[in-house]
Each structure stands twice: as C-alpha cells, then as structure tokens.
C-alpha cells in the first residue's frame, strides 16, 4: 500500500484517489474502484464471492462473541490488530467444517480446537512471558474447567517488562453457544504477587459451567503487570505488556 510522503498529510477522496490514516501505518493512499455491490449480490459469476463473504461474516460474528465473553480480561490484554487476527483464526475454524455446503460452513461444525494457543496480545505472548509449568483441564461431563500452577519462583519463571514490580495470574473459563450467540463465563485471579525470589503458593484457578454441555468450552490464561509506588499498585503501561492466551479448548 503506497504511503503519503508529502509534508502536508491529506485525508479524504479526490477523483479516484483516497487518502486516509491508520494507527499502525500512518498516512496511506489507495485508488478508488471495485465491482458494484448490486452485481456482487446478483451476478452468478460472483457466486463464490458471495459464499466467501457469507462465511467471513460468520467468522466475524463468532470472533466478536468470543471477545465479548472474555472482555473483562481483554480490555487490559490485547493488541490493536487482535480483532482481525481473531477473525482470521475463526475463519480457519469454519473452513474445517467438513459437513456443511460451501457458503454455509460454520464454527459449530468446524474445529474450535484450532484456537488453542491464540494470543490476544501479539506483543506479549504467554509462552514467552510465563515459563512456570501449568496444567489446563476441561471435564465436560462434570462441567469443570481449571488451570493448576505448582509453586514457582517468579524471578526465575516470569519475564517482566521494565518497571514491573508485581504481577497477577488471571484466568477465565467459558461455555459459548455460537448458534444462539450466548455464553457463560467466570474469571479468577491470583493475588497481586511480588516479582522476587520467594516461592509462590500453588495456584488453582477454576470455574463450573453446564455439566454435559453440548457447546464449545474455552480456558484462557494470562498475566497482568503492576508497578508499586509508595505502597500502591498501578497497572503497568495500561496493559501493553499483559499476556492472555487460549490454553485449552473442547469442541462439541
């Protein structure tokens, strides 16, 4: 995509050229054009396009539902392109649907397990931030979701950003109905702990959902950093270095 190099930055449309600004890449320029919307909707030659658009819309709605279910943690643990990255990941889930016709493939019949390992903050991946071993479990029959973390030494097992003095481990477990666009979710967290050489206590973070649920179940795990100033804990850099990751998924 061409960038504007002029000292005077322009926004708007002039003839067939559109000038605009993005938060990531600054001022850009593109040529206006494309096929008319009415033709895409009705022309048989665009059948494949309509099918792709329909499925991409499904992926977008599914991604929004997943984001909403973990919103209380995401507001402090996501990057600026998380929405588009999650939509792309959801599209891969949808494409794994081996039973529905093209254009009607959906997340419910896809492979939600493909979301395992998705980092909501690409700038702070859980795998490169927390090295303490943990076990994530989902017991669908009992409706039990959990993460167990044995005692560890924070200074040895957590990579902190500059300025961080404390941290807390955060967790959420969710049951998501992608068909009805509803969810059941619960969040847990450790106390705010000092980043030092003292051994922590064992951590068990868990919650319950519907026993024998027929919906996908998700477990996310993350870490949030703080800086202590005069005895008060302040979130570090508005969460820019906080990690949050999907660590366990049980599909239908």
C-alpha positions, 0 to 999 in steps of 0.5 A: 500500500503506497504511503503519503510522503508529502509534508502536508498529510491529506485525508479524504477522496479526490477523483479516484484517489483516497487518502486516509490514516491508520494507527499502525501505518500512518498516512496511506493512499489507495485508488478508488474502484471495485465491482458494484455491490448490486452485481456482487449480490446478483451476478452468478459469476460472483457466486463464490464471492458471495459464499466467501463473504457469507462465511467471513461474516460468520467468522466475524460474528463468532470472533466478536462473541468470543471477545465479548465473553472474555472482555473483562480480561481483554480490555487490559490484554490485547493488541490493536490488530487482535480483532482481525487476527481473531477473525482470521483464526475463526475463519480457519475454524469454519473452513474445517467444517467438513459437513456443511455446503460451501457458503454455509460452513460454520464454527459449530461444525468446524474445529474450535480446537484450532484456537488453542494457543491464540494470543490476544496480545501479539506483543506479549505472548504467554509462552514467552512471558510465563515459563512456570509449568501449568496444567489446563483441564476441561471435564465436560461431563462434570462441567469443570474447567481449571488451570493448576500452577505448582509453586514457582519462583517468579524471578526465575519463571516470569519475564517482566517488562521494565518497571514491573514490580508485581504481577497477577495470574488471571484466568477465565473459563467459558461455555459459548453457544455460537448458534444462539450467540450466548455464553457463560463465563467466570474469571479468577485471579491470583493475588497481586504477587511480588516479582522476587525470589520467594516461592509462590503458593500453588495456584488453582484457578477454576470455574463450573459451567453446564455439566454435559454441555453440548457447546464449545468450552474455552480456558484462557490464561494470562498475566497482568503487570503492576508497578508499586509506588509508595505502597500502591499498585498501578497497572503497568503501561495500561496493559501493553505488556499483559499476556492472555492466551487460549490454553485449552479448548473442547469442541462439541 
